[in-house]
Amino acid sequence: MSLLLRQRLPELRVLEAGSLHLALRLLERQRQPVDLVMLDLELRDSRGLATLDRLRGDWPRLPVLVVSGSLDESLAGEALRRGASCFLSKSVGSDRLIETLRRTLLVDAGEAPERAEPLSDRQQEVLGLLLEGKSNKLICRELDLSEATVKSHLQAIFRKLEVSSRTQAVLAAVRLGLSPDGSGGPR
């Protein structure tokens, strides 16, 4: 990954560590500010999200992009709730990695545009249940909607959040500060 970053983003100074212990020592020694940490949850001495908690505790203003081999929506959502700037699966292609990295750096520098298109009240409800990990069938039951209507609302949510999957929608919603009850963040 560091080779890819050095090739595609030569303007970045890339530091790398093969273990959490070495990464923490490297962060402590830096004279120049570090703009972003890419944290692999599978580092050999890492304890998963507890590692993220430690980084957030020691360096609360340091943006952390979490990288994992897992596609688990609940893990991604929990990482974002615990302060990760972004969650990225190792299975994404190099173009997507670079795009996400640039966007994360822009957002944390305060340069990203605000989301303009609001969600309707019903879309907020559907998104809230999606954030709780509910399936389409459970969303149908709770909101007394047909499955076609739920799918239609999900497609509208995906379009407005500029995503293409349930996992990406959860990540985008958490990043925007939306909570399962529909409160917080822009509407």
N, C-alpha and C positions, 0 to 999 in steps of 0.2 A: 504494500500500500504506500509506503514512503517513497518508493521508486516512482510510482505513478504520480504522486503529488509533486515530486521534484521535477518530473518531466512536463506535466500539464499546468502546474502553477509555480513556475520558477521564481515568482516574486515572494513566495512564502519561505520562511525559514522553518525547516522541518526538523524536529527533534524526535528521536524514537527510543523506546525502552521496551525490553522484552519481558519485564515483570512489573508488578505494581510497586514493589519496593524501589526499583531503579527509577521508575517514573516519578515517584514522590520525591526522591533525592534530586532528580533533575529539575523538577519544578522549584524546589527550595533554593537551588543554586543560581537560578536565572537572574541576571542583572536587568535584562530587557523584559518588558511585559510579554507574557504569553497570551496570544489572541484566542486560542481555542485548543481544547484537549479532545482527541479522539480516543475514547475509552472502549477497549474491547472487554466485554464482560467475561470472556473466557481466558483472560490472562492466567498464567499458571498459579499465581498466588493471590488471585482476586477472589472475592466472596460475593460475586454478582452485584446486586443493587446496593449492598452494604459498601462496596467500593465507591459507588457514585455518592452515597451519603457522606463518606469520608472526604472526598474531593470537594463536595458542596460545603461541608463544614469548615475545611481548612482554607478554601479559596471560593467564597460565596459569589464573587463577581465573575469568576472565570467560566466562560461558556464551555459546556461539555457536550460533544456529539457522541452518543452511545452507539457502538457497532456490535452487532450480535449475529450469530448464526441462526437464531430463533426468529420465527415469523409470528410469534405469539402476541396477539393484540393486547392481552392484559399486561404482559411484560413491557411492551412498548408504552402503553398508557401509564403504567406505574413509574417507569423511568422518567417520563415527562412530568408527572406529578411531583417526583422527587427532585426536579430541577434540571434535568437534561434539556439542552436547547433543541435537540433533535434525536431521533432514533432511526437507525439505518440498518437494514439487513445486509449481511455480507454477500447475499446473492444478487444485489443490484449491479448493473453494469458500470463500467468506469465513467461513462458520460453522466449517468445519474449521480454517481458519487461526487464528481466534480461540481455538478450543478447544485447539489444539496449543500456541499461545503461552502460554495460561494454565497448561496442564499443565507446560510446560517451565519456566516461572517457579516453579511450585510445587516441582517436582523439584529445581531448583537451590537453592531455599530450604530444602530438607530437609523439606518438608511433605507429600510424596506418600506414599501407603501402599505398603507392600511387596507384591509379588505373592505371593499365598497358595497357589495351586494348583500343585503340582509336576508336572514332566514325568516320564513313565515312562522307563526306560532305553532302550527302543526309540524313543520319541519324541525322546529326546536324540540318538540316532544319526541319525535322519531329519533333525532340525534341523541337526545338524553338517554333514551332506552338503548341505543346503540352503544353509548359510552358505558352503560351498565353491563355490556356484553350479551344483550338479548338477541336471539335469532329473529329472523323475519316473522316466523310463526308466533313467537311470544309477543312481538311488537303488535302484530295483528290482533291478538287476544286482548292485550292491555288497552289498546286504543280503539277497539271495536272497528277495525278497518279490514278491507279485503287485502289479500296478498299483493294483488296488482297495484293497489293504491299505495301500499307501503313501498313497493319497488319504485313506483313513480316518485314518491317523496325522497327516497334514497338517491335516485338519479339526479334530482334537483339539488340535493345537498352536495353530492359529489361535484356537480358543475359549479355551484357557488363557492365551494371550498377549493376548487381547482385540483381535485384528486380523482383517482379512478378505482379505488377499492375501499372496502370497509375499514381495513387497517389504516390506510392513509387518512381516511376521514376522522378516525379516532385520534390519530396523531395531530392532525390539523386543528381539531377542536380543542384538544388539550393545550396546544401551543397558543391558541387564541384565548385561552382562559375560560372556555365554556365548561360548565359542570353538568353532571347528569340531570340536574333539575332544571336545566336550561338557563340558569343564571350566570352572570359574569360574561365578560368579553363582549365584542360587538355583536349586534343582532342582525 
